[in-house]
Amino acid sequence: MLSQFQDRLNIGCVRYVNALPFSSGLSQAPGVSLLMDTPTNLVPKLLSREIDYALTSVAATFSSSLHRVSSFGIAAYKKILSVNLHATSQFFAKEAPHIAATKESLSSILLLRVLCENLWNIPFPSVTLLSSDSILTQAEHYDALLLIGDTALRHPIIPGFHTYDLAASWYDLTAKPFVFAGILSLSSTISFQLQQEFSSTLNYFQNHKEDITSKAAALLKLPESLMQEYYTLCRYELSEEDFAGLEQFRDYYDRLPRQAKYPNHVRFSCAYL
């Protein structure tokens, strides 16, 4: 652990177990106030300067003043287990499918939009944004469900639905990794000390994976073997290959019609994306 920062920093981090390799160390860093929250809550807090930096949805950089300031993040190659579309047999055949999506999601809804248009060649579904619990209790009313994070890990199979790992679907489309999260800020730079703090906490994870795996398994009440597999799928130090996947995603995003980037049928404010 490094020395205390000269000025106290407010750092945000997605509250899922995929971020534990970062949040477990940052929560103990002197001079850091750590806020754990959902991507949809962290992005506006960055834009309002309520927090200084956040590990959150990298898609927020596509059309906002936020910058990705570090090569640390969360990416996946071929599969991830925690970003799943659960689809009925009618989903790909309907002219106007209806999906319930978690209101916590930013990147995953955009990824779904890209996949509908470029991989599956189907109309983008009408979307209702709900809490994860509401999605699970109201599943029978929808043609598909989009779950992310810890809820997706807890519910990999939902009766009556087929599960599609969206990182796997992205690979089917592009043969590239998908970057879900990055370290974002209104500032275009990150201090050497903060960069080292992220590096230090990630090094701890790499040298003590059993500790983080056990903690994640206990938090979610899931087998440690599943968490071990999960952490092998998460990429935390992003490479040129990951950035190529991110640029591909940005390219698909830029080609979407404006109404598809901010669809009117999504009953949620995406203006900060």
C-alpha positions in Angstrom: 0.0 0.0 0.0 1.3 3.4 -1.0 1.6 6.6 1.1 -1.4 8.9 1.6 -2.4 11.2 -1.3 -1.8 14.9 -0.8 -5.4 15.7 -1.5 -8.1 13.2 -0.6 -9.5 11.4 -3.7 -13.1 10.3 -4.2 -12.9 7.1 -6.3 -15.9 5.1 -7.6 -16.0 1.5 -8.5 -18.6 -0.9 -9.9 -20.0 -2.8 -7.0 -19.8 -6.3 -8.5 -17.3 -9.1 -7.7 -15.5 -8.6 -11.0 -14.1 -5.4 -9.5 -13.0 -7.0 -6.2 -9.3 -7.2 -7.4 -9.4 -3.4 -7.4 -11.9 -2.5 -4.7 -10.5 -4.7 -2.0 -7.3 -2.7 -2.0 -8.6 0.7 -2.8 -11.0 0.5 0.2 -8.0 0.4 2.5 -5.9 3.0 0.7 -5.1 6.0 2.8 -6.4 9.2 1.3 -9.0 7.4 -0.8 -12.8 7.6 -0.2 -14.2 4.6 -2.2 -17.8 4.7 -3.5 -19.2 1.3 -4.7 -22.2 1.7 -7.0 -23.7 0.7 -10.4 -22.5 1.9 -13.7 -25.6 4.0 -14.2 -25.0 5.8 -11.0 -21.2 6.2 -11.2 -21.2 8.0 -14.6 -23.3 11.0 -13.6 -21.3 11.3 -10.4 -18.2 11.6 -12.5 -19.8 14.2 -14.7 -21.0 16.2 -11.7 -17.5 16.0 -10.1 -18.9 14.2 -7.1 -16.2 11.6 -7.6 -12.8 12.2 -9.3 -12.2 8.8 -11.0 -14.2 5.6 -11.4 -13.8 2.1 -12.6 -17.0 2.0 -14.6 -18.6 1.5 -18.1 -16.1 2.5 -20.7 -18.9 3.2 -23.2 -19.6 6.4 -21.3 -16.6 7.9 -23.1 -18.2 7.5 -26.5 -20.4 10.7 -26.3 -19.5 12.5 -23.1 -16.6 14.5 -21.8 -15.2 11.6 -19.9 -11.7 10.2 -20.6 -10.3 6.7 -20.2 -7.1 7.5 -18.3 -5.4 4.1 -17.6 -4.8 0.8 -19.2 -6.5 -0.9 -16.2 -10.0 -2.0 -16.7 -12.2 -5.1 -17.1 -12.4 -7.0 -20.4 -13.3 -10.5 -21.6 -12.2 -12.7 -24.4 -14.7 -15.2 -25.8 -16.9 -15.4 -22.6 -17.5 -13.7 -19.3 -20.4 -15.4 -17.5 -21.7 -12.2 -15.9 -23.3 -10.4 -18.9 -26.1 -12.6 -20.2 -29.1 -12.4 -22.5 -31.7 -14.9 -21.7 -34.0 -15.3 -24.7 -37.1 -17.3 -25.4 -37.5 -19.2 -28.7 -39.6 -16.4 -30.0 -37.1 -13.6 -29.4 -35.3 -13.9 -32.7 -38.4 -14.4 -34.8 -40.7 -11.6 -33.5 -41.1 -8.3 -35.4 -41.2 -6.4 -32.1 -39.6 -8.4 -29.3 -39.9 -7.1 -25.7 -37.0 -7.3 -23.3 -36.5 -6.6 -19.6 -33.0 -5.2 -19.0 -31.3 -4.4 -15.7 -31.4 -0.6 -15.1 -27.8 -0.9 -13.8 -26.4 -1.5 -17.4 -24.7 1.0 -19.7 -22.3 -0.9 -22.0 -24.3 -4.1 -22.1 -27.4 -2.5 -23.5 -25.3 -0.8 -26.2 -23.6 -4.1 -26.9 -27.0 -5.8 -27.2 -28.0 -3.1 -29.7 -24.9 -3.7 -31.8 -25.4 -7.5 -31.7 -29.1 -7.3 -32.7 -28.2 -5.2 -35.8 -24.9 -6.7 -36.8 -24.9 -10.4 -35.7 -28.4 -11.5 -35.3 -30.0 -9.1 -37.9 -33.1 -8.6 -35.9 -35.0 -5.4 -34.8 -33.7 -3.9 -31.6 -36.3 -4.9 -29.0 -38.5 -2.6 -27.0 -36.8 -2.3 -23.6 -38.1 -1.9 -20.1 -35.5 -1.2 -17.5 -36.1 -2.9 -14.2 -34.3 -3.8 -11.0 -32.6 -7.2 -11.3 -35.1 -8.7 -8.7 -38.0 -7.4 -10.7 -36.7 -9.0 -13.9 -36.5 -12.4 -12.2 -40.0 -12.2 -10.8 -41.6 -10.9 -14.0 -39.6 -13.0 -16.5 -42.7 -14.6 -18.0 -43.9 -11.3 -19.4 -40.9 -10.8 -21.7 -39.3 -12.3 -24.7 -35.8 -11.8 -23.3 -34.0 -10.7 -20.2 -30.6 -8.9 -19.9 -28.8 -9.4 -16.6 -25.3 -8.3 -15.6 -22.9 -8.5 -12.7 -23.5 -10.6 -9.6 -27.1 -11.3 -10.5 -26.0 -12.9 -13.8 -23.5 -15.1 -11.9 -26.2 -16.2 -9.5 -28.7 -16.9 -12.2 -26.9 -18.5 -15.2 -30.0 -20.5 -16.2 -33.6 -19.2 -16.2 -36.3 -21.8 -17.0 -37.9 -21.2 -20.4 -35.0 -19.1 -21.7 -31.7 -19.9 -23.5 -28.7 -18.1 -22.2 -26.4 -16.1 -24.5 -23.1 -14.9 -23.0 -22.7 -11.5 -24.7 -18.9 -11.6 -24.6 -19.2 -14.8 -26.6 -21.6 -13.3 -29.0 -19.3 -10.3 -29.4 -16.5 -12.7 -30.2 -18.7 -14.4 -32.8 -19.1 -11.1 -34.5 -15.6 -9.7 -34.3 -13.2 -12.3 -33.0 -12.0 -9.7 -30.5 -12.2 -9.1 -26.7 -14.8 -6.9 -25.3 -13.9 -4.1 -22.8 -16.7 -3.5 -20.3 -15.1 -1.1 -17.9 -12.2 1.3 -17.6 -10.9 4.0 -15.3 -12.7 7.2 -16.3 -12.4 10.8 -15.3 -13.2 14.3 -16.5 -9.5 14.8 -16.2 -7.5 13.6 -19.1 -4.7 12.4 -16.9 -4.2 10.2 -13.8 -1.5 10.8 -11.3 1.5 8.5 -11.0 0.6 7.8 -7.4 -3.0 6.8 -8.2 -1.8 4.7 -11.1 0.5 2.9 -8.7 -2.3 2.4 -6.2 -4.3 0.5 -8.9 -1.2 -1.4 -9.8 -0.5 -2.3 -6.2 -4.0 -3.6 -5.5 -4.0 -5.6 -8.7 -0.6 -7.1 -7.8 -2.0 -8.2 -4.5 -4.9 -10.0 -6.3 -2.5 -11.7 -8.6 -0.4 -13.0 -5.7 -3.4 -13.8 -3.4 -6.1 -15.0 -5.8 -7.4 -17.5 -3.2 -8.3 -14.7 -0.8 -10.3 -12.8 -3.4 -11.9 -15.9 -4.8 -13.0 -17.0 -1.3 -14.4 -13.6 -0.5 -16.3 -13.5 -3.8 -17.7 -17.0 -3.3 -18.8 -16.0 0.2 -20.5 -12.8 -0.9 -22.5 -14.5 -3.7 -22.9 -17.9 -1.9 -21.5 -19.6 -5.0 -18.8 -22.3 -5.3 -15.2 -21.2 -5.1 -14.5 -23.3 -8.3 -17.0 -21.0 -10.2 -15.3 -17.9 -8.9 -11.9 -19.3 -9.8 -13.1 -19.9 -13.4 -14.7 -16.4 -13.4 -11.5 -14.6 -12.5 -9.6 -16.4 -15.2 -12.0 -14.8 -17.7 -11.6 -11.3 -16.5 -8.8 -9.2 -18.0 -7.6 -6.4 -15.8 -4.5 -5.1 -17.6 -5.8 -4.2 -21.0 -3.6 -4.9 -24.0 -3.6 -3.7 -27.6 -5.9 -6.5 -28.5 -8.4 -5.3 -25.9 -8.1 -1.7 -27.2 -8.7 -3.0 -30.7 -11.9 -4.6 -29.5 -12.9 -1.3 -27.8 -12.3 0.6 -31.0 -14.4 -1.9 -32.9 -17.2 -1.3 -30.4 -16.8 2.4 -30.8 -17.0 2.0 -34.6 -20.2 0.0 -34.4 -21.6 2.6 -32.0 -20.8 5.5 -34.3 -22.6 3.8 -37.1 -25.8 3.4 -35.1 -28.7 5.8 -35.9 -29.0 8.5 -33.2 -32.3 7.1 -32.1 -30.6 3.7 -31.6 -27.9 5.3 -29.4 -30.5 6.9 -27.3 -33.6 4.8 -28.0 -36.9 6.5 -27.1 -38.4 3.2 -26.0 -35.8 2.8 -23.3 -37.4 4.4 -20.3 -34.3 5.6 -18.7 -32.1 8.7 -19.2 -29.1 7.8 -21.3 -28.2 11.4 -22.0 -24.8 11.0 -20.2 -23.6 8.2 -22.4 
